[in-house]
C-alpha cells in the first residue's frame, strides 16, 4: 500500500502564506481580543473585538486565504484531506486561527451538509452568507436527558403537521449558539417510531435560530469557563414550527448525513489539537530557557529535558496517526477510515492535553491564570475528549475492529 502524507508544492506555498498570516497578523492580536471579552456584555462583540476579528478576516479574504475546507477544485482549493490537515494544524495554534480563514467548527461541517444535501433555497439563505463569513451556525445533537454518546438515544420530537414539522425538546452543548451572529441550527431530531430500524428513526432539519419557541436557557461552562461569545448553549424548543422543506434529504436520513459530516470534522479537530500542542511546546521551551531557579535555567532542572523530549515525540506520533486517518479518508472509503479516526480522536486530544499540562507546569502559577493562553487551551482540549464521542466510545470501536479479525461472532 503506497501511503503518502506529502503536500503538493503549490499547496506548500499556500500553507506558508497561512503560517505567515498567523504569526504576523493573528497572534499579535489574540491577547487584546481575549481581553475585550470581559468588557461589556460577554455575549456581544465590542467595537474593538469586531474590528480585530473582521479586520483579520477581511485581510485573509483579500489575500485569497479563505474556505480551505472546500475540497472541490472548481469551488475551492481542491486540497486533499491530508493537505487540509496541515492547514488545520496551523490554524489550531491560535484561538482566532480557524475563523480568520472561515474554517471554523461547526460552520465547516454545516456548510458541507448544506452544500451536499440542502435545497437551492437553503443554499441562498444560509450557505452563501456562511461561505462569506457573514453569519455563524450551530450543530445541535446532544441532549441533557439521554446518553447522547449513543446517538440512537437522541429524542427531540419532530412531528409532521401539515406543511410544517413541530419540534419539542432540549439540546445542550450547542457549540456556537451563543454567538450573536449565529443565525441557523442544523438539528438532529427523532422522526421515526420504535418500530423503525434503530438507525432510521432520526433526521436532520435546518432551523432558523430566531424561530418562535426557541429559548436559550444558559451557557454551559467548561471548568467554570463559559467560552463567550462563542458559547455552548442549553436550548429549549417548545412547539417550534419549521417548514417541512427544511428537512434534509428525507425522514430517517439523520445518521447517513451525520457520518458524512463527522468523519472529516473529527480529523480537523484532531489536527487543530496538534497545533495547540505545538504552540504549547514552543511556549514551554522558551520559558524554560528564559527563567532561572536555584541558579539554573528551568530547562536544566529536574526532568525537564526528558519532559520536553517526550512531548516532541508524542506530538510527532500523534500527527502521523492523524495523517494516516486523513489518507484513509482520501481513499473514498469512510468505513475503512472509521477505525483510524476513532484512534486519533483518543490519541490527539490526550497528547495535546499532556503537552499543554507540562507547559502549565513550566509556567507555574502563570500557567493556570489568565496571563497565558494555556489554561483556556487546556479546557478546550479536555472538552474535545468528549466532543464527537467520548474516549470510551472510540476505544470500543477500535477494539471491535481488532476483535473482528479473529472471530466471525458479533463483537
C-alpha positions in Angstrom: 0.0 0.0 0.0 1.6 3.3 -1.2 0.7 5.7 1.6 1.8 9.3 1.2 1.5 12.2 3.6 3.0 14.8 1.2 1.6 18.1 0.2 1.8 19.4 -3.3 4.3 22.1 -4.0 1.7 24.8 -4.8 -0.1 24.0 -1.6 3.0 24.0 0.5 3.5 27.6 -0.7 -0.1 28.3 0.2 0.4 26.8 3.7 3.5 29.0 4.2 1.3 32.1 3.5 -1.1 30.9 6.1 1.7 30.4 8.6 2.9 33.9 8.0 -0.5 35.4 8.5 -1.0 33.5 11.7 2.4 34.6 13.1 2.5 38.1 11.8 -1.1 39.2 11.9 -3.3 37.0 14.1 -1.1 36.0 17.1 -0.1 39.6 17.9 -3.8 40.5 18.4 -5.1 37.4 20.2 -4.3 38.7 23.7 -6.0 42.0 23.1 -9.0 40.2 21.6 -9.3 38.0 24.6 -9.2 41.0 27.0 -12.1 42.6 25.1 -14.4 39.7 26.0 -14.5 40.9 29.6 -15.7 44.4 28.6 -19.4 45.0 28.4 -21.7 42.0 27.7 -19.7 38.8 27.2 -22.3 37.7 24.6 -21.9 40.8 22.4 -18.9 41.9 20.4 -17.3 45.1 21.5 -16.3 47.6 18.7 -12.7 46.7 19.2 -13.4 42.9 19.1 -15.3 43.3 15.9 -12.6 45.5 14.5 -9.9 42.9 15.2 -11.8 39.9 14.0 -13.4 41.4 10.9 -10.2 43.1 10.0 -8.3 39.8 10.1 -11.0 38.1 8.1 -11.0 40.8 5.5 -7.3 40.7 5.2 -7.3 36.9 4.8 -10.1 37.0 2.2 -8.3 39.8 0.3 -5.2 37.6 0.1 -7.3 34.7 -1.2 -6.8 32.7 2.0 -10.4 31.6 2.5 -12.5 28.5 2.8 -9.7 26.0 2.5 -12.1 23.2 3.7 -13.8 23.3 0.2 -12.4 20.2 -1.4 -13.9 20.6 -4.8 -11.3 22.2 -7.1 -13.9 24.1 -9.1 -15.2 25.8 -5.9 -12.2 25.8 -3.6 -8.5 24.9 -3.4 -9.1 21.2 -4.0 -7.0 20.2 -1.0 -6.9 16.6 -0.1 -7.8 15.7 3.5 -4.1 15.1 4.1 -3.2 18.5 2.8 -6.0 20.2 4.7 -4.8 18.5 7.9 -1.6 20.6 7.7 -3.6 23.8 7.4 -5.8 22.8 10.3 -2.7 22.3 12.5 -1.5 25.8 11.7 -4.9 27.3 12.4 -5.1 25.4 15.7 -2.1 27.4 17.0 -4.3 30.4 17.9 -7.9 30.6 19.1 -8.7 33.0 16.2 -7.0 31.0 13.5 -9.8 28.9 12.1 -12.4 31.7 11.9 -9.9 34.2 10.3 -9.8 31.8 7.3 -13.5 30.9 7.5 -12.6 27.3 8.5 -14.3 27.2 12.0 -16.3 24.4 13.5 -19.2 23.8 13.5 -19.6 26.0 10.4 -17.4 23.9 8.1 -19.4 20.8 8.8 -22.7 22.6 8.5 -21.6 24.2 5.2 -20.7 20.7 3.9 -24.2 19.5 4.9 -25.9 22.4 3.2 -23.8 22.1 0.1 -24.4 18.3 -0.2 -27.9 18.0 1.0 -29.5 21.4 1.1 -32.1 22.8 -1.4 -31.3 25.8 -3.5 -33.4 28.0 -1.2 -31.3 26.8 1.8 -28.1 27.5 -0.1 -29.2 31.0 -0.9 -30.5 31.8 2.6 -27.8 30.1 4.7 -24.9 28.7 2.7 -23.9 31.8 0.8 -23.6 34.1 3.9 -21.7 31.3 5.7 -19.3 31.0 2.9 -18.8 34.7 3.0 -18.2 34.6 6.8 -21.1 37.0 7.4 -23.0 34.7 9.8 -22.3 31.7 12.1 -24.2 28.5 12.7 -24.6 25.7 15.3 -25.0 22.0 15.2 -27.5 20.7 17.7 -27.3 17.0 18.6 -26.6 16.1 22.3 -29.4 16.3 24.9 -29.4 16.6 28.7 -31.7 13.7 29.5 -30.2 10.9 27.4 -26.8 9.4 26.9 -26.0 11.1 23.6 -22.7 9.2 23.2 -25.1 6.7 21.7 -26.8 9.0 19.2 -29.7 6.5 18.7 -30.9 7.8 22.1 -31.5 11.3 20.7 -35.1 12.0 21.4 -36.1 15.5 20.4 -39.6 15.2 18.9 -40.1 16.2 15.3 -43.7 15.6 14.2 -45.2 16.4 10.8 -48.2 18.8 10.9 -49.4 19.9 7.5 -46.7 21.9 5.8 -44.5 22.1 8.9 -42.6 20.0 11.4 -43.1 20.8 15.0 -40.1 20.4 17.4 -40.2 19.8 21.1 -37.3 19.0 23.4 -34.0 20.3 24.7 -30.4 20.4 23.3 -27.2 21.2 25.1 -23.6 21.7 24.3 -24.8 23.6 21.2 -21.4 25.0 20.3 -21.5 28.4 18.7 -25.2 29.1 19.5 -24.2 31.9 22.0 -22.6 33.9 19.2 -25.0 36.8 18.2 -24.0 36.1 14.6 -25.4 32.6 14.8 -28.4 32.5 12.6 -29.1 28.9 11.8 -29.1 25.5 13.6 -28.7 22.1 11.9 -30.5 19.9 14.3 -30.7 16.1 14.9 -34.3 15.1 15.7 -36.4 11.9 16.1 -39.0 11.4 13.3 -39.4 7.6 13.4 -41.2 5.4 15.9 -39.8 2.5 17.9 -40.9 0.1 15.2 -38.5 1.7 12.7 -34.9 0.3 12.4 -32.7 2.0 15.0 -30.6 4.0 12.6 -33.6 5.2 10.5 -35.5 6.9 13.3 -33.6 10.2 13.1 -33.5 13.1 10.7 -31.7 16.4 10.3 -33.6 19.6 9.9 -32.5 23.2 9.3 -33.9 25.6 11.9 -33.7 29.4 11.9 -32.1 30.5 15.2 -34.8 33.1 15.7 -37.8 30.7 15.2 -40.6 31.3 17.7 -40.5 28.9 20.6 -36.7 28.7 20.9 -35.3 29.6 24.3 -31.6 29.8 25.1 -31.6 28.7 28.8 -28.0 29.1 29.7 -24.4 28.8 28.6 -22.8 25.6 29.6 -19.5 26.1 31.4 -16.3 24.1 31.0 -14.5 24.1 34.3 -16.1 27.4 35.1 -15.4 29.0 31.7 -18.3 30.0 29.5 -16.3 30.3 26.2 -18.1 33.6 25.4 -19.0 34.9 22.9 -19.0 31.5 21.1 -20.7 29.5 23.9 -22.0 26.0 24.3 -25.7 26.6 24.9 -28.5 24.8 26.6 -31.6 25.4 24.4 -35.3 24.5 24.8 -37.6 24.0 21.8 -41.3 24.5 22.6 -43.7 23.8 19.6 -41.1 25.2 17.2 -42.6 25.1 13.7 -40.3 24.7 10.8 -41.3 24.4 7.1 -41.3 20.8 6.0 -38.9 21.5 3.2 -36.3 22.3 5.8 -35.9 18.6 6.5 -32.6 17.4 4.9 -32.9 14.6 2.3 -35.9 12.9 4.0 -37.1 11.3 7.2 -34.7 8.7 8.6 -31.6 10.0 6.9 -30.0 11.7 10.0 -27.3 9.1 10.6 -26.4 8.9 6.9 -25.9 12.7 6.9 -24.1 12.8 10.2 -21.5 10.2 9.3 -20.6 12.1 6.1 -20.3 15.3 8.3 -18.4 13.9 11.2 -15.5 12.0 9.6 -13.6 14.9 8.1 -14.6 17.2 11.0 -13.0 14.8 13.6 -9.8 14.9 11.6 -9.9 18.7 11.6 -10.5 18.8 15.3 -7.6 16.5 16.0 -5.1 18.4 13.8 -6.1 21.7 15.4 -5.3 20.0 18.7 -1.9 19.1 17.4 -1.4 22.7 16.6 -2.3 23.6 20.2 0.2 21.1 21.4 2.9 22.6 19.1 2.4 26.1 20.4 2.3 24.9 24.0 5.6 23.1 23.5 7.1 26.2 21.9 6.0 28.3 24.9 7.3 25.6 27.3 10.8 25.7 25.6 11.0 29.4 25.6 10.0 29.7 29.2 12.5 27.0 30.2 15.3 29.0 28.6 14.3 32.4 29.9 13.5 31.7 33.6 16.0 30.6 36.3 15.5 28.9 39.6 18.1 27.6 42.1 20.8 29.1 39.9 19.9 27.3 36.7 17.7 27.7 33.7 14.5 25.8 34.2 15.4 23.6 31.3 18.3 22.2 33.3 16.2 21.4 36.4 14.6 18.1 37.3 13.5 16.0 34.4 12.7 18.9 32.1 15.0 17.7 29.3 13.1 14.4 29.4 9.7 16.1 29.5 10.5 18.3 26.5 11.8 15.3 24.6 8.7 13.2 25.4 6.4 16.0 24.3 8.2 16.3 21.0 8.0 12.5 20.4 4.3 12.3 21.4 3.4 15.2 19.1 5.2 13.6 16.1 3.5 10.2 16.8 0.0 11.8 17.1 0.5 13.8 13.9 1.5 10.8 11.9 -1.6 8.9 13.1 -3.8 11.8 12.2 -2.3 12.0 8.7 -2.8 8.2 8.3 -6.5 8.7 9.1 -6.7 11.6 6.7 -5.1 9.4 4.0 -7.7 6.7 4.5 -10.4 9.3 4.2 -8.9 10.4 0.9 -9.3 6.9 -0.5 -13.0 7.4 -0.5 -14.0 4.6 1.9 -15.4 6.1 5.0 -15.9 2.6 6.6 -12.1 1.9 6.2 -11.2 5.3 7.6 -13.5 5.0 10.6 -11.3 2.9 13.0 -8.4 5.2 12.3 -10.5 8.3 13.0 -11.5 6.6 16.3 -7.9 6.2 17.1 -6.9 9.8 16.6 -10.0 11.0 18.5 -8.4 9.3 21.5 -4.8 10.0 20.8 -4.7 13.6 19.6 -6.6 15.3 22.4 -4.8 13.1 25.0 -1.4 14.0 23.6 -2.3 17.7 23.4 -3.6 17.7 27.0 -0.4 16.1 28.2 1.8 18.7 26.4 -0.3 21.7 27.5 -0.3 20.4 31.1 3.5 20.1 31.0 3.7 23.7 29.7 1.4 24.8 32.6 3.9 23.2 35.0 6.8 25.1 33.4 4.9 28.4 33.8 3.8 27.7 37.4 1.1 30.0 38.7 1.0 32.0 35.4 0.1 28.8 33.6 -3.2 28.4 35.3 -4.1 32.1 35.1 -5.5 34.5 32.5 -1.9 35.7 31.9 -1.2 32.9 29.4 -3.5 31.1 27.0 -2.6 27.7 28.4 -5.5 27.4 30.8 -8.1 28.1 28.2 -6.3 25.8 25.7 -6.4 23.0 28.3 -10.1 23.4 28.9 -10.8 23.4 25.1 -8.8 20.2 24.5 -10.2 18.5 27.5 -13.7 19.1 26.1 -12.5 17.6 22.8 -12.2 14.3 24.6 -16.0 14.3 24.8 -17.0 16.2 21.6 -17.9 13.9 18.7 -17.9 10.9 21.0 -16.1 10.3 24.4 -12.9 8.3 24.5 -14.6 5.2 25.7 -16.9 5.0 22.6 -13.9 5.4 20.3 -11.8 2.8 22.2 -14.8 0.4 21.9 -14.8 0.9 18.1 -11.1 0.3 17.8 -11.3 -2.8 19.9 -14.2 -4.2 17.9 -12.2 -3.7 14.7 -9.3 -5.7 16.2 -11.5 -8.5 17.5 -13.3 -8.9 14.2 -10.0 -10.1 12.7 -10.2 -13.2 14.9 -13.9 -14.2 15.1 -17.0 -14.5 13.0 -19.1 -13.8 16.0 -20.7 -10.4 16.6 -18.4 -8.3 18.9 
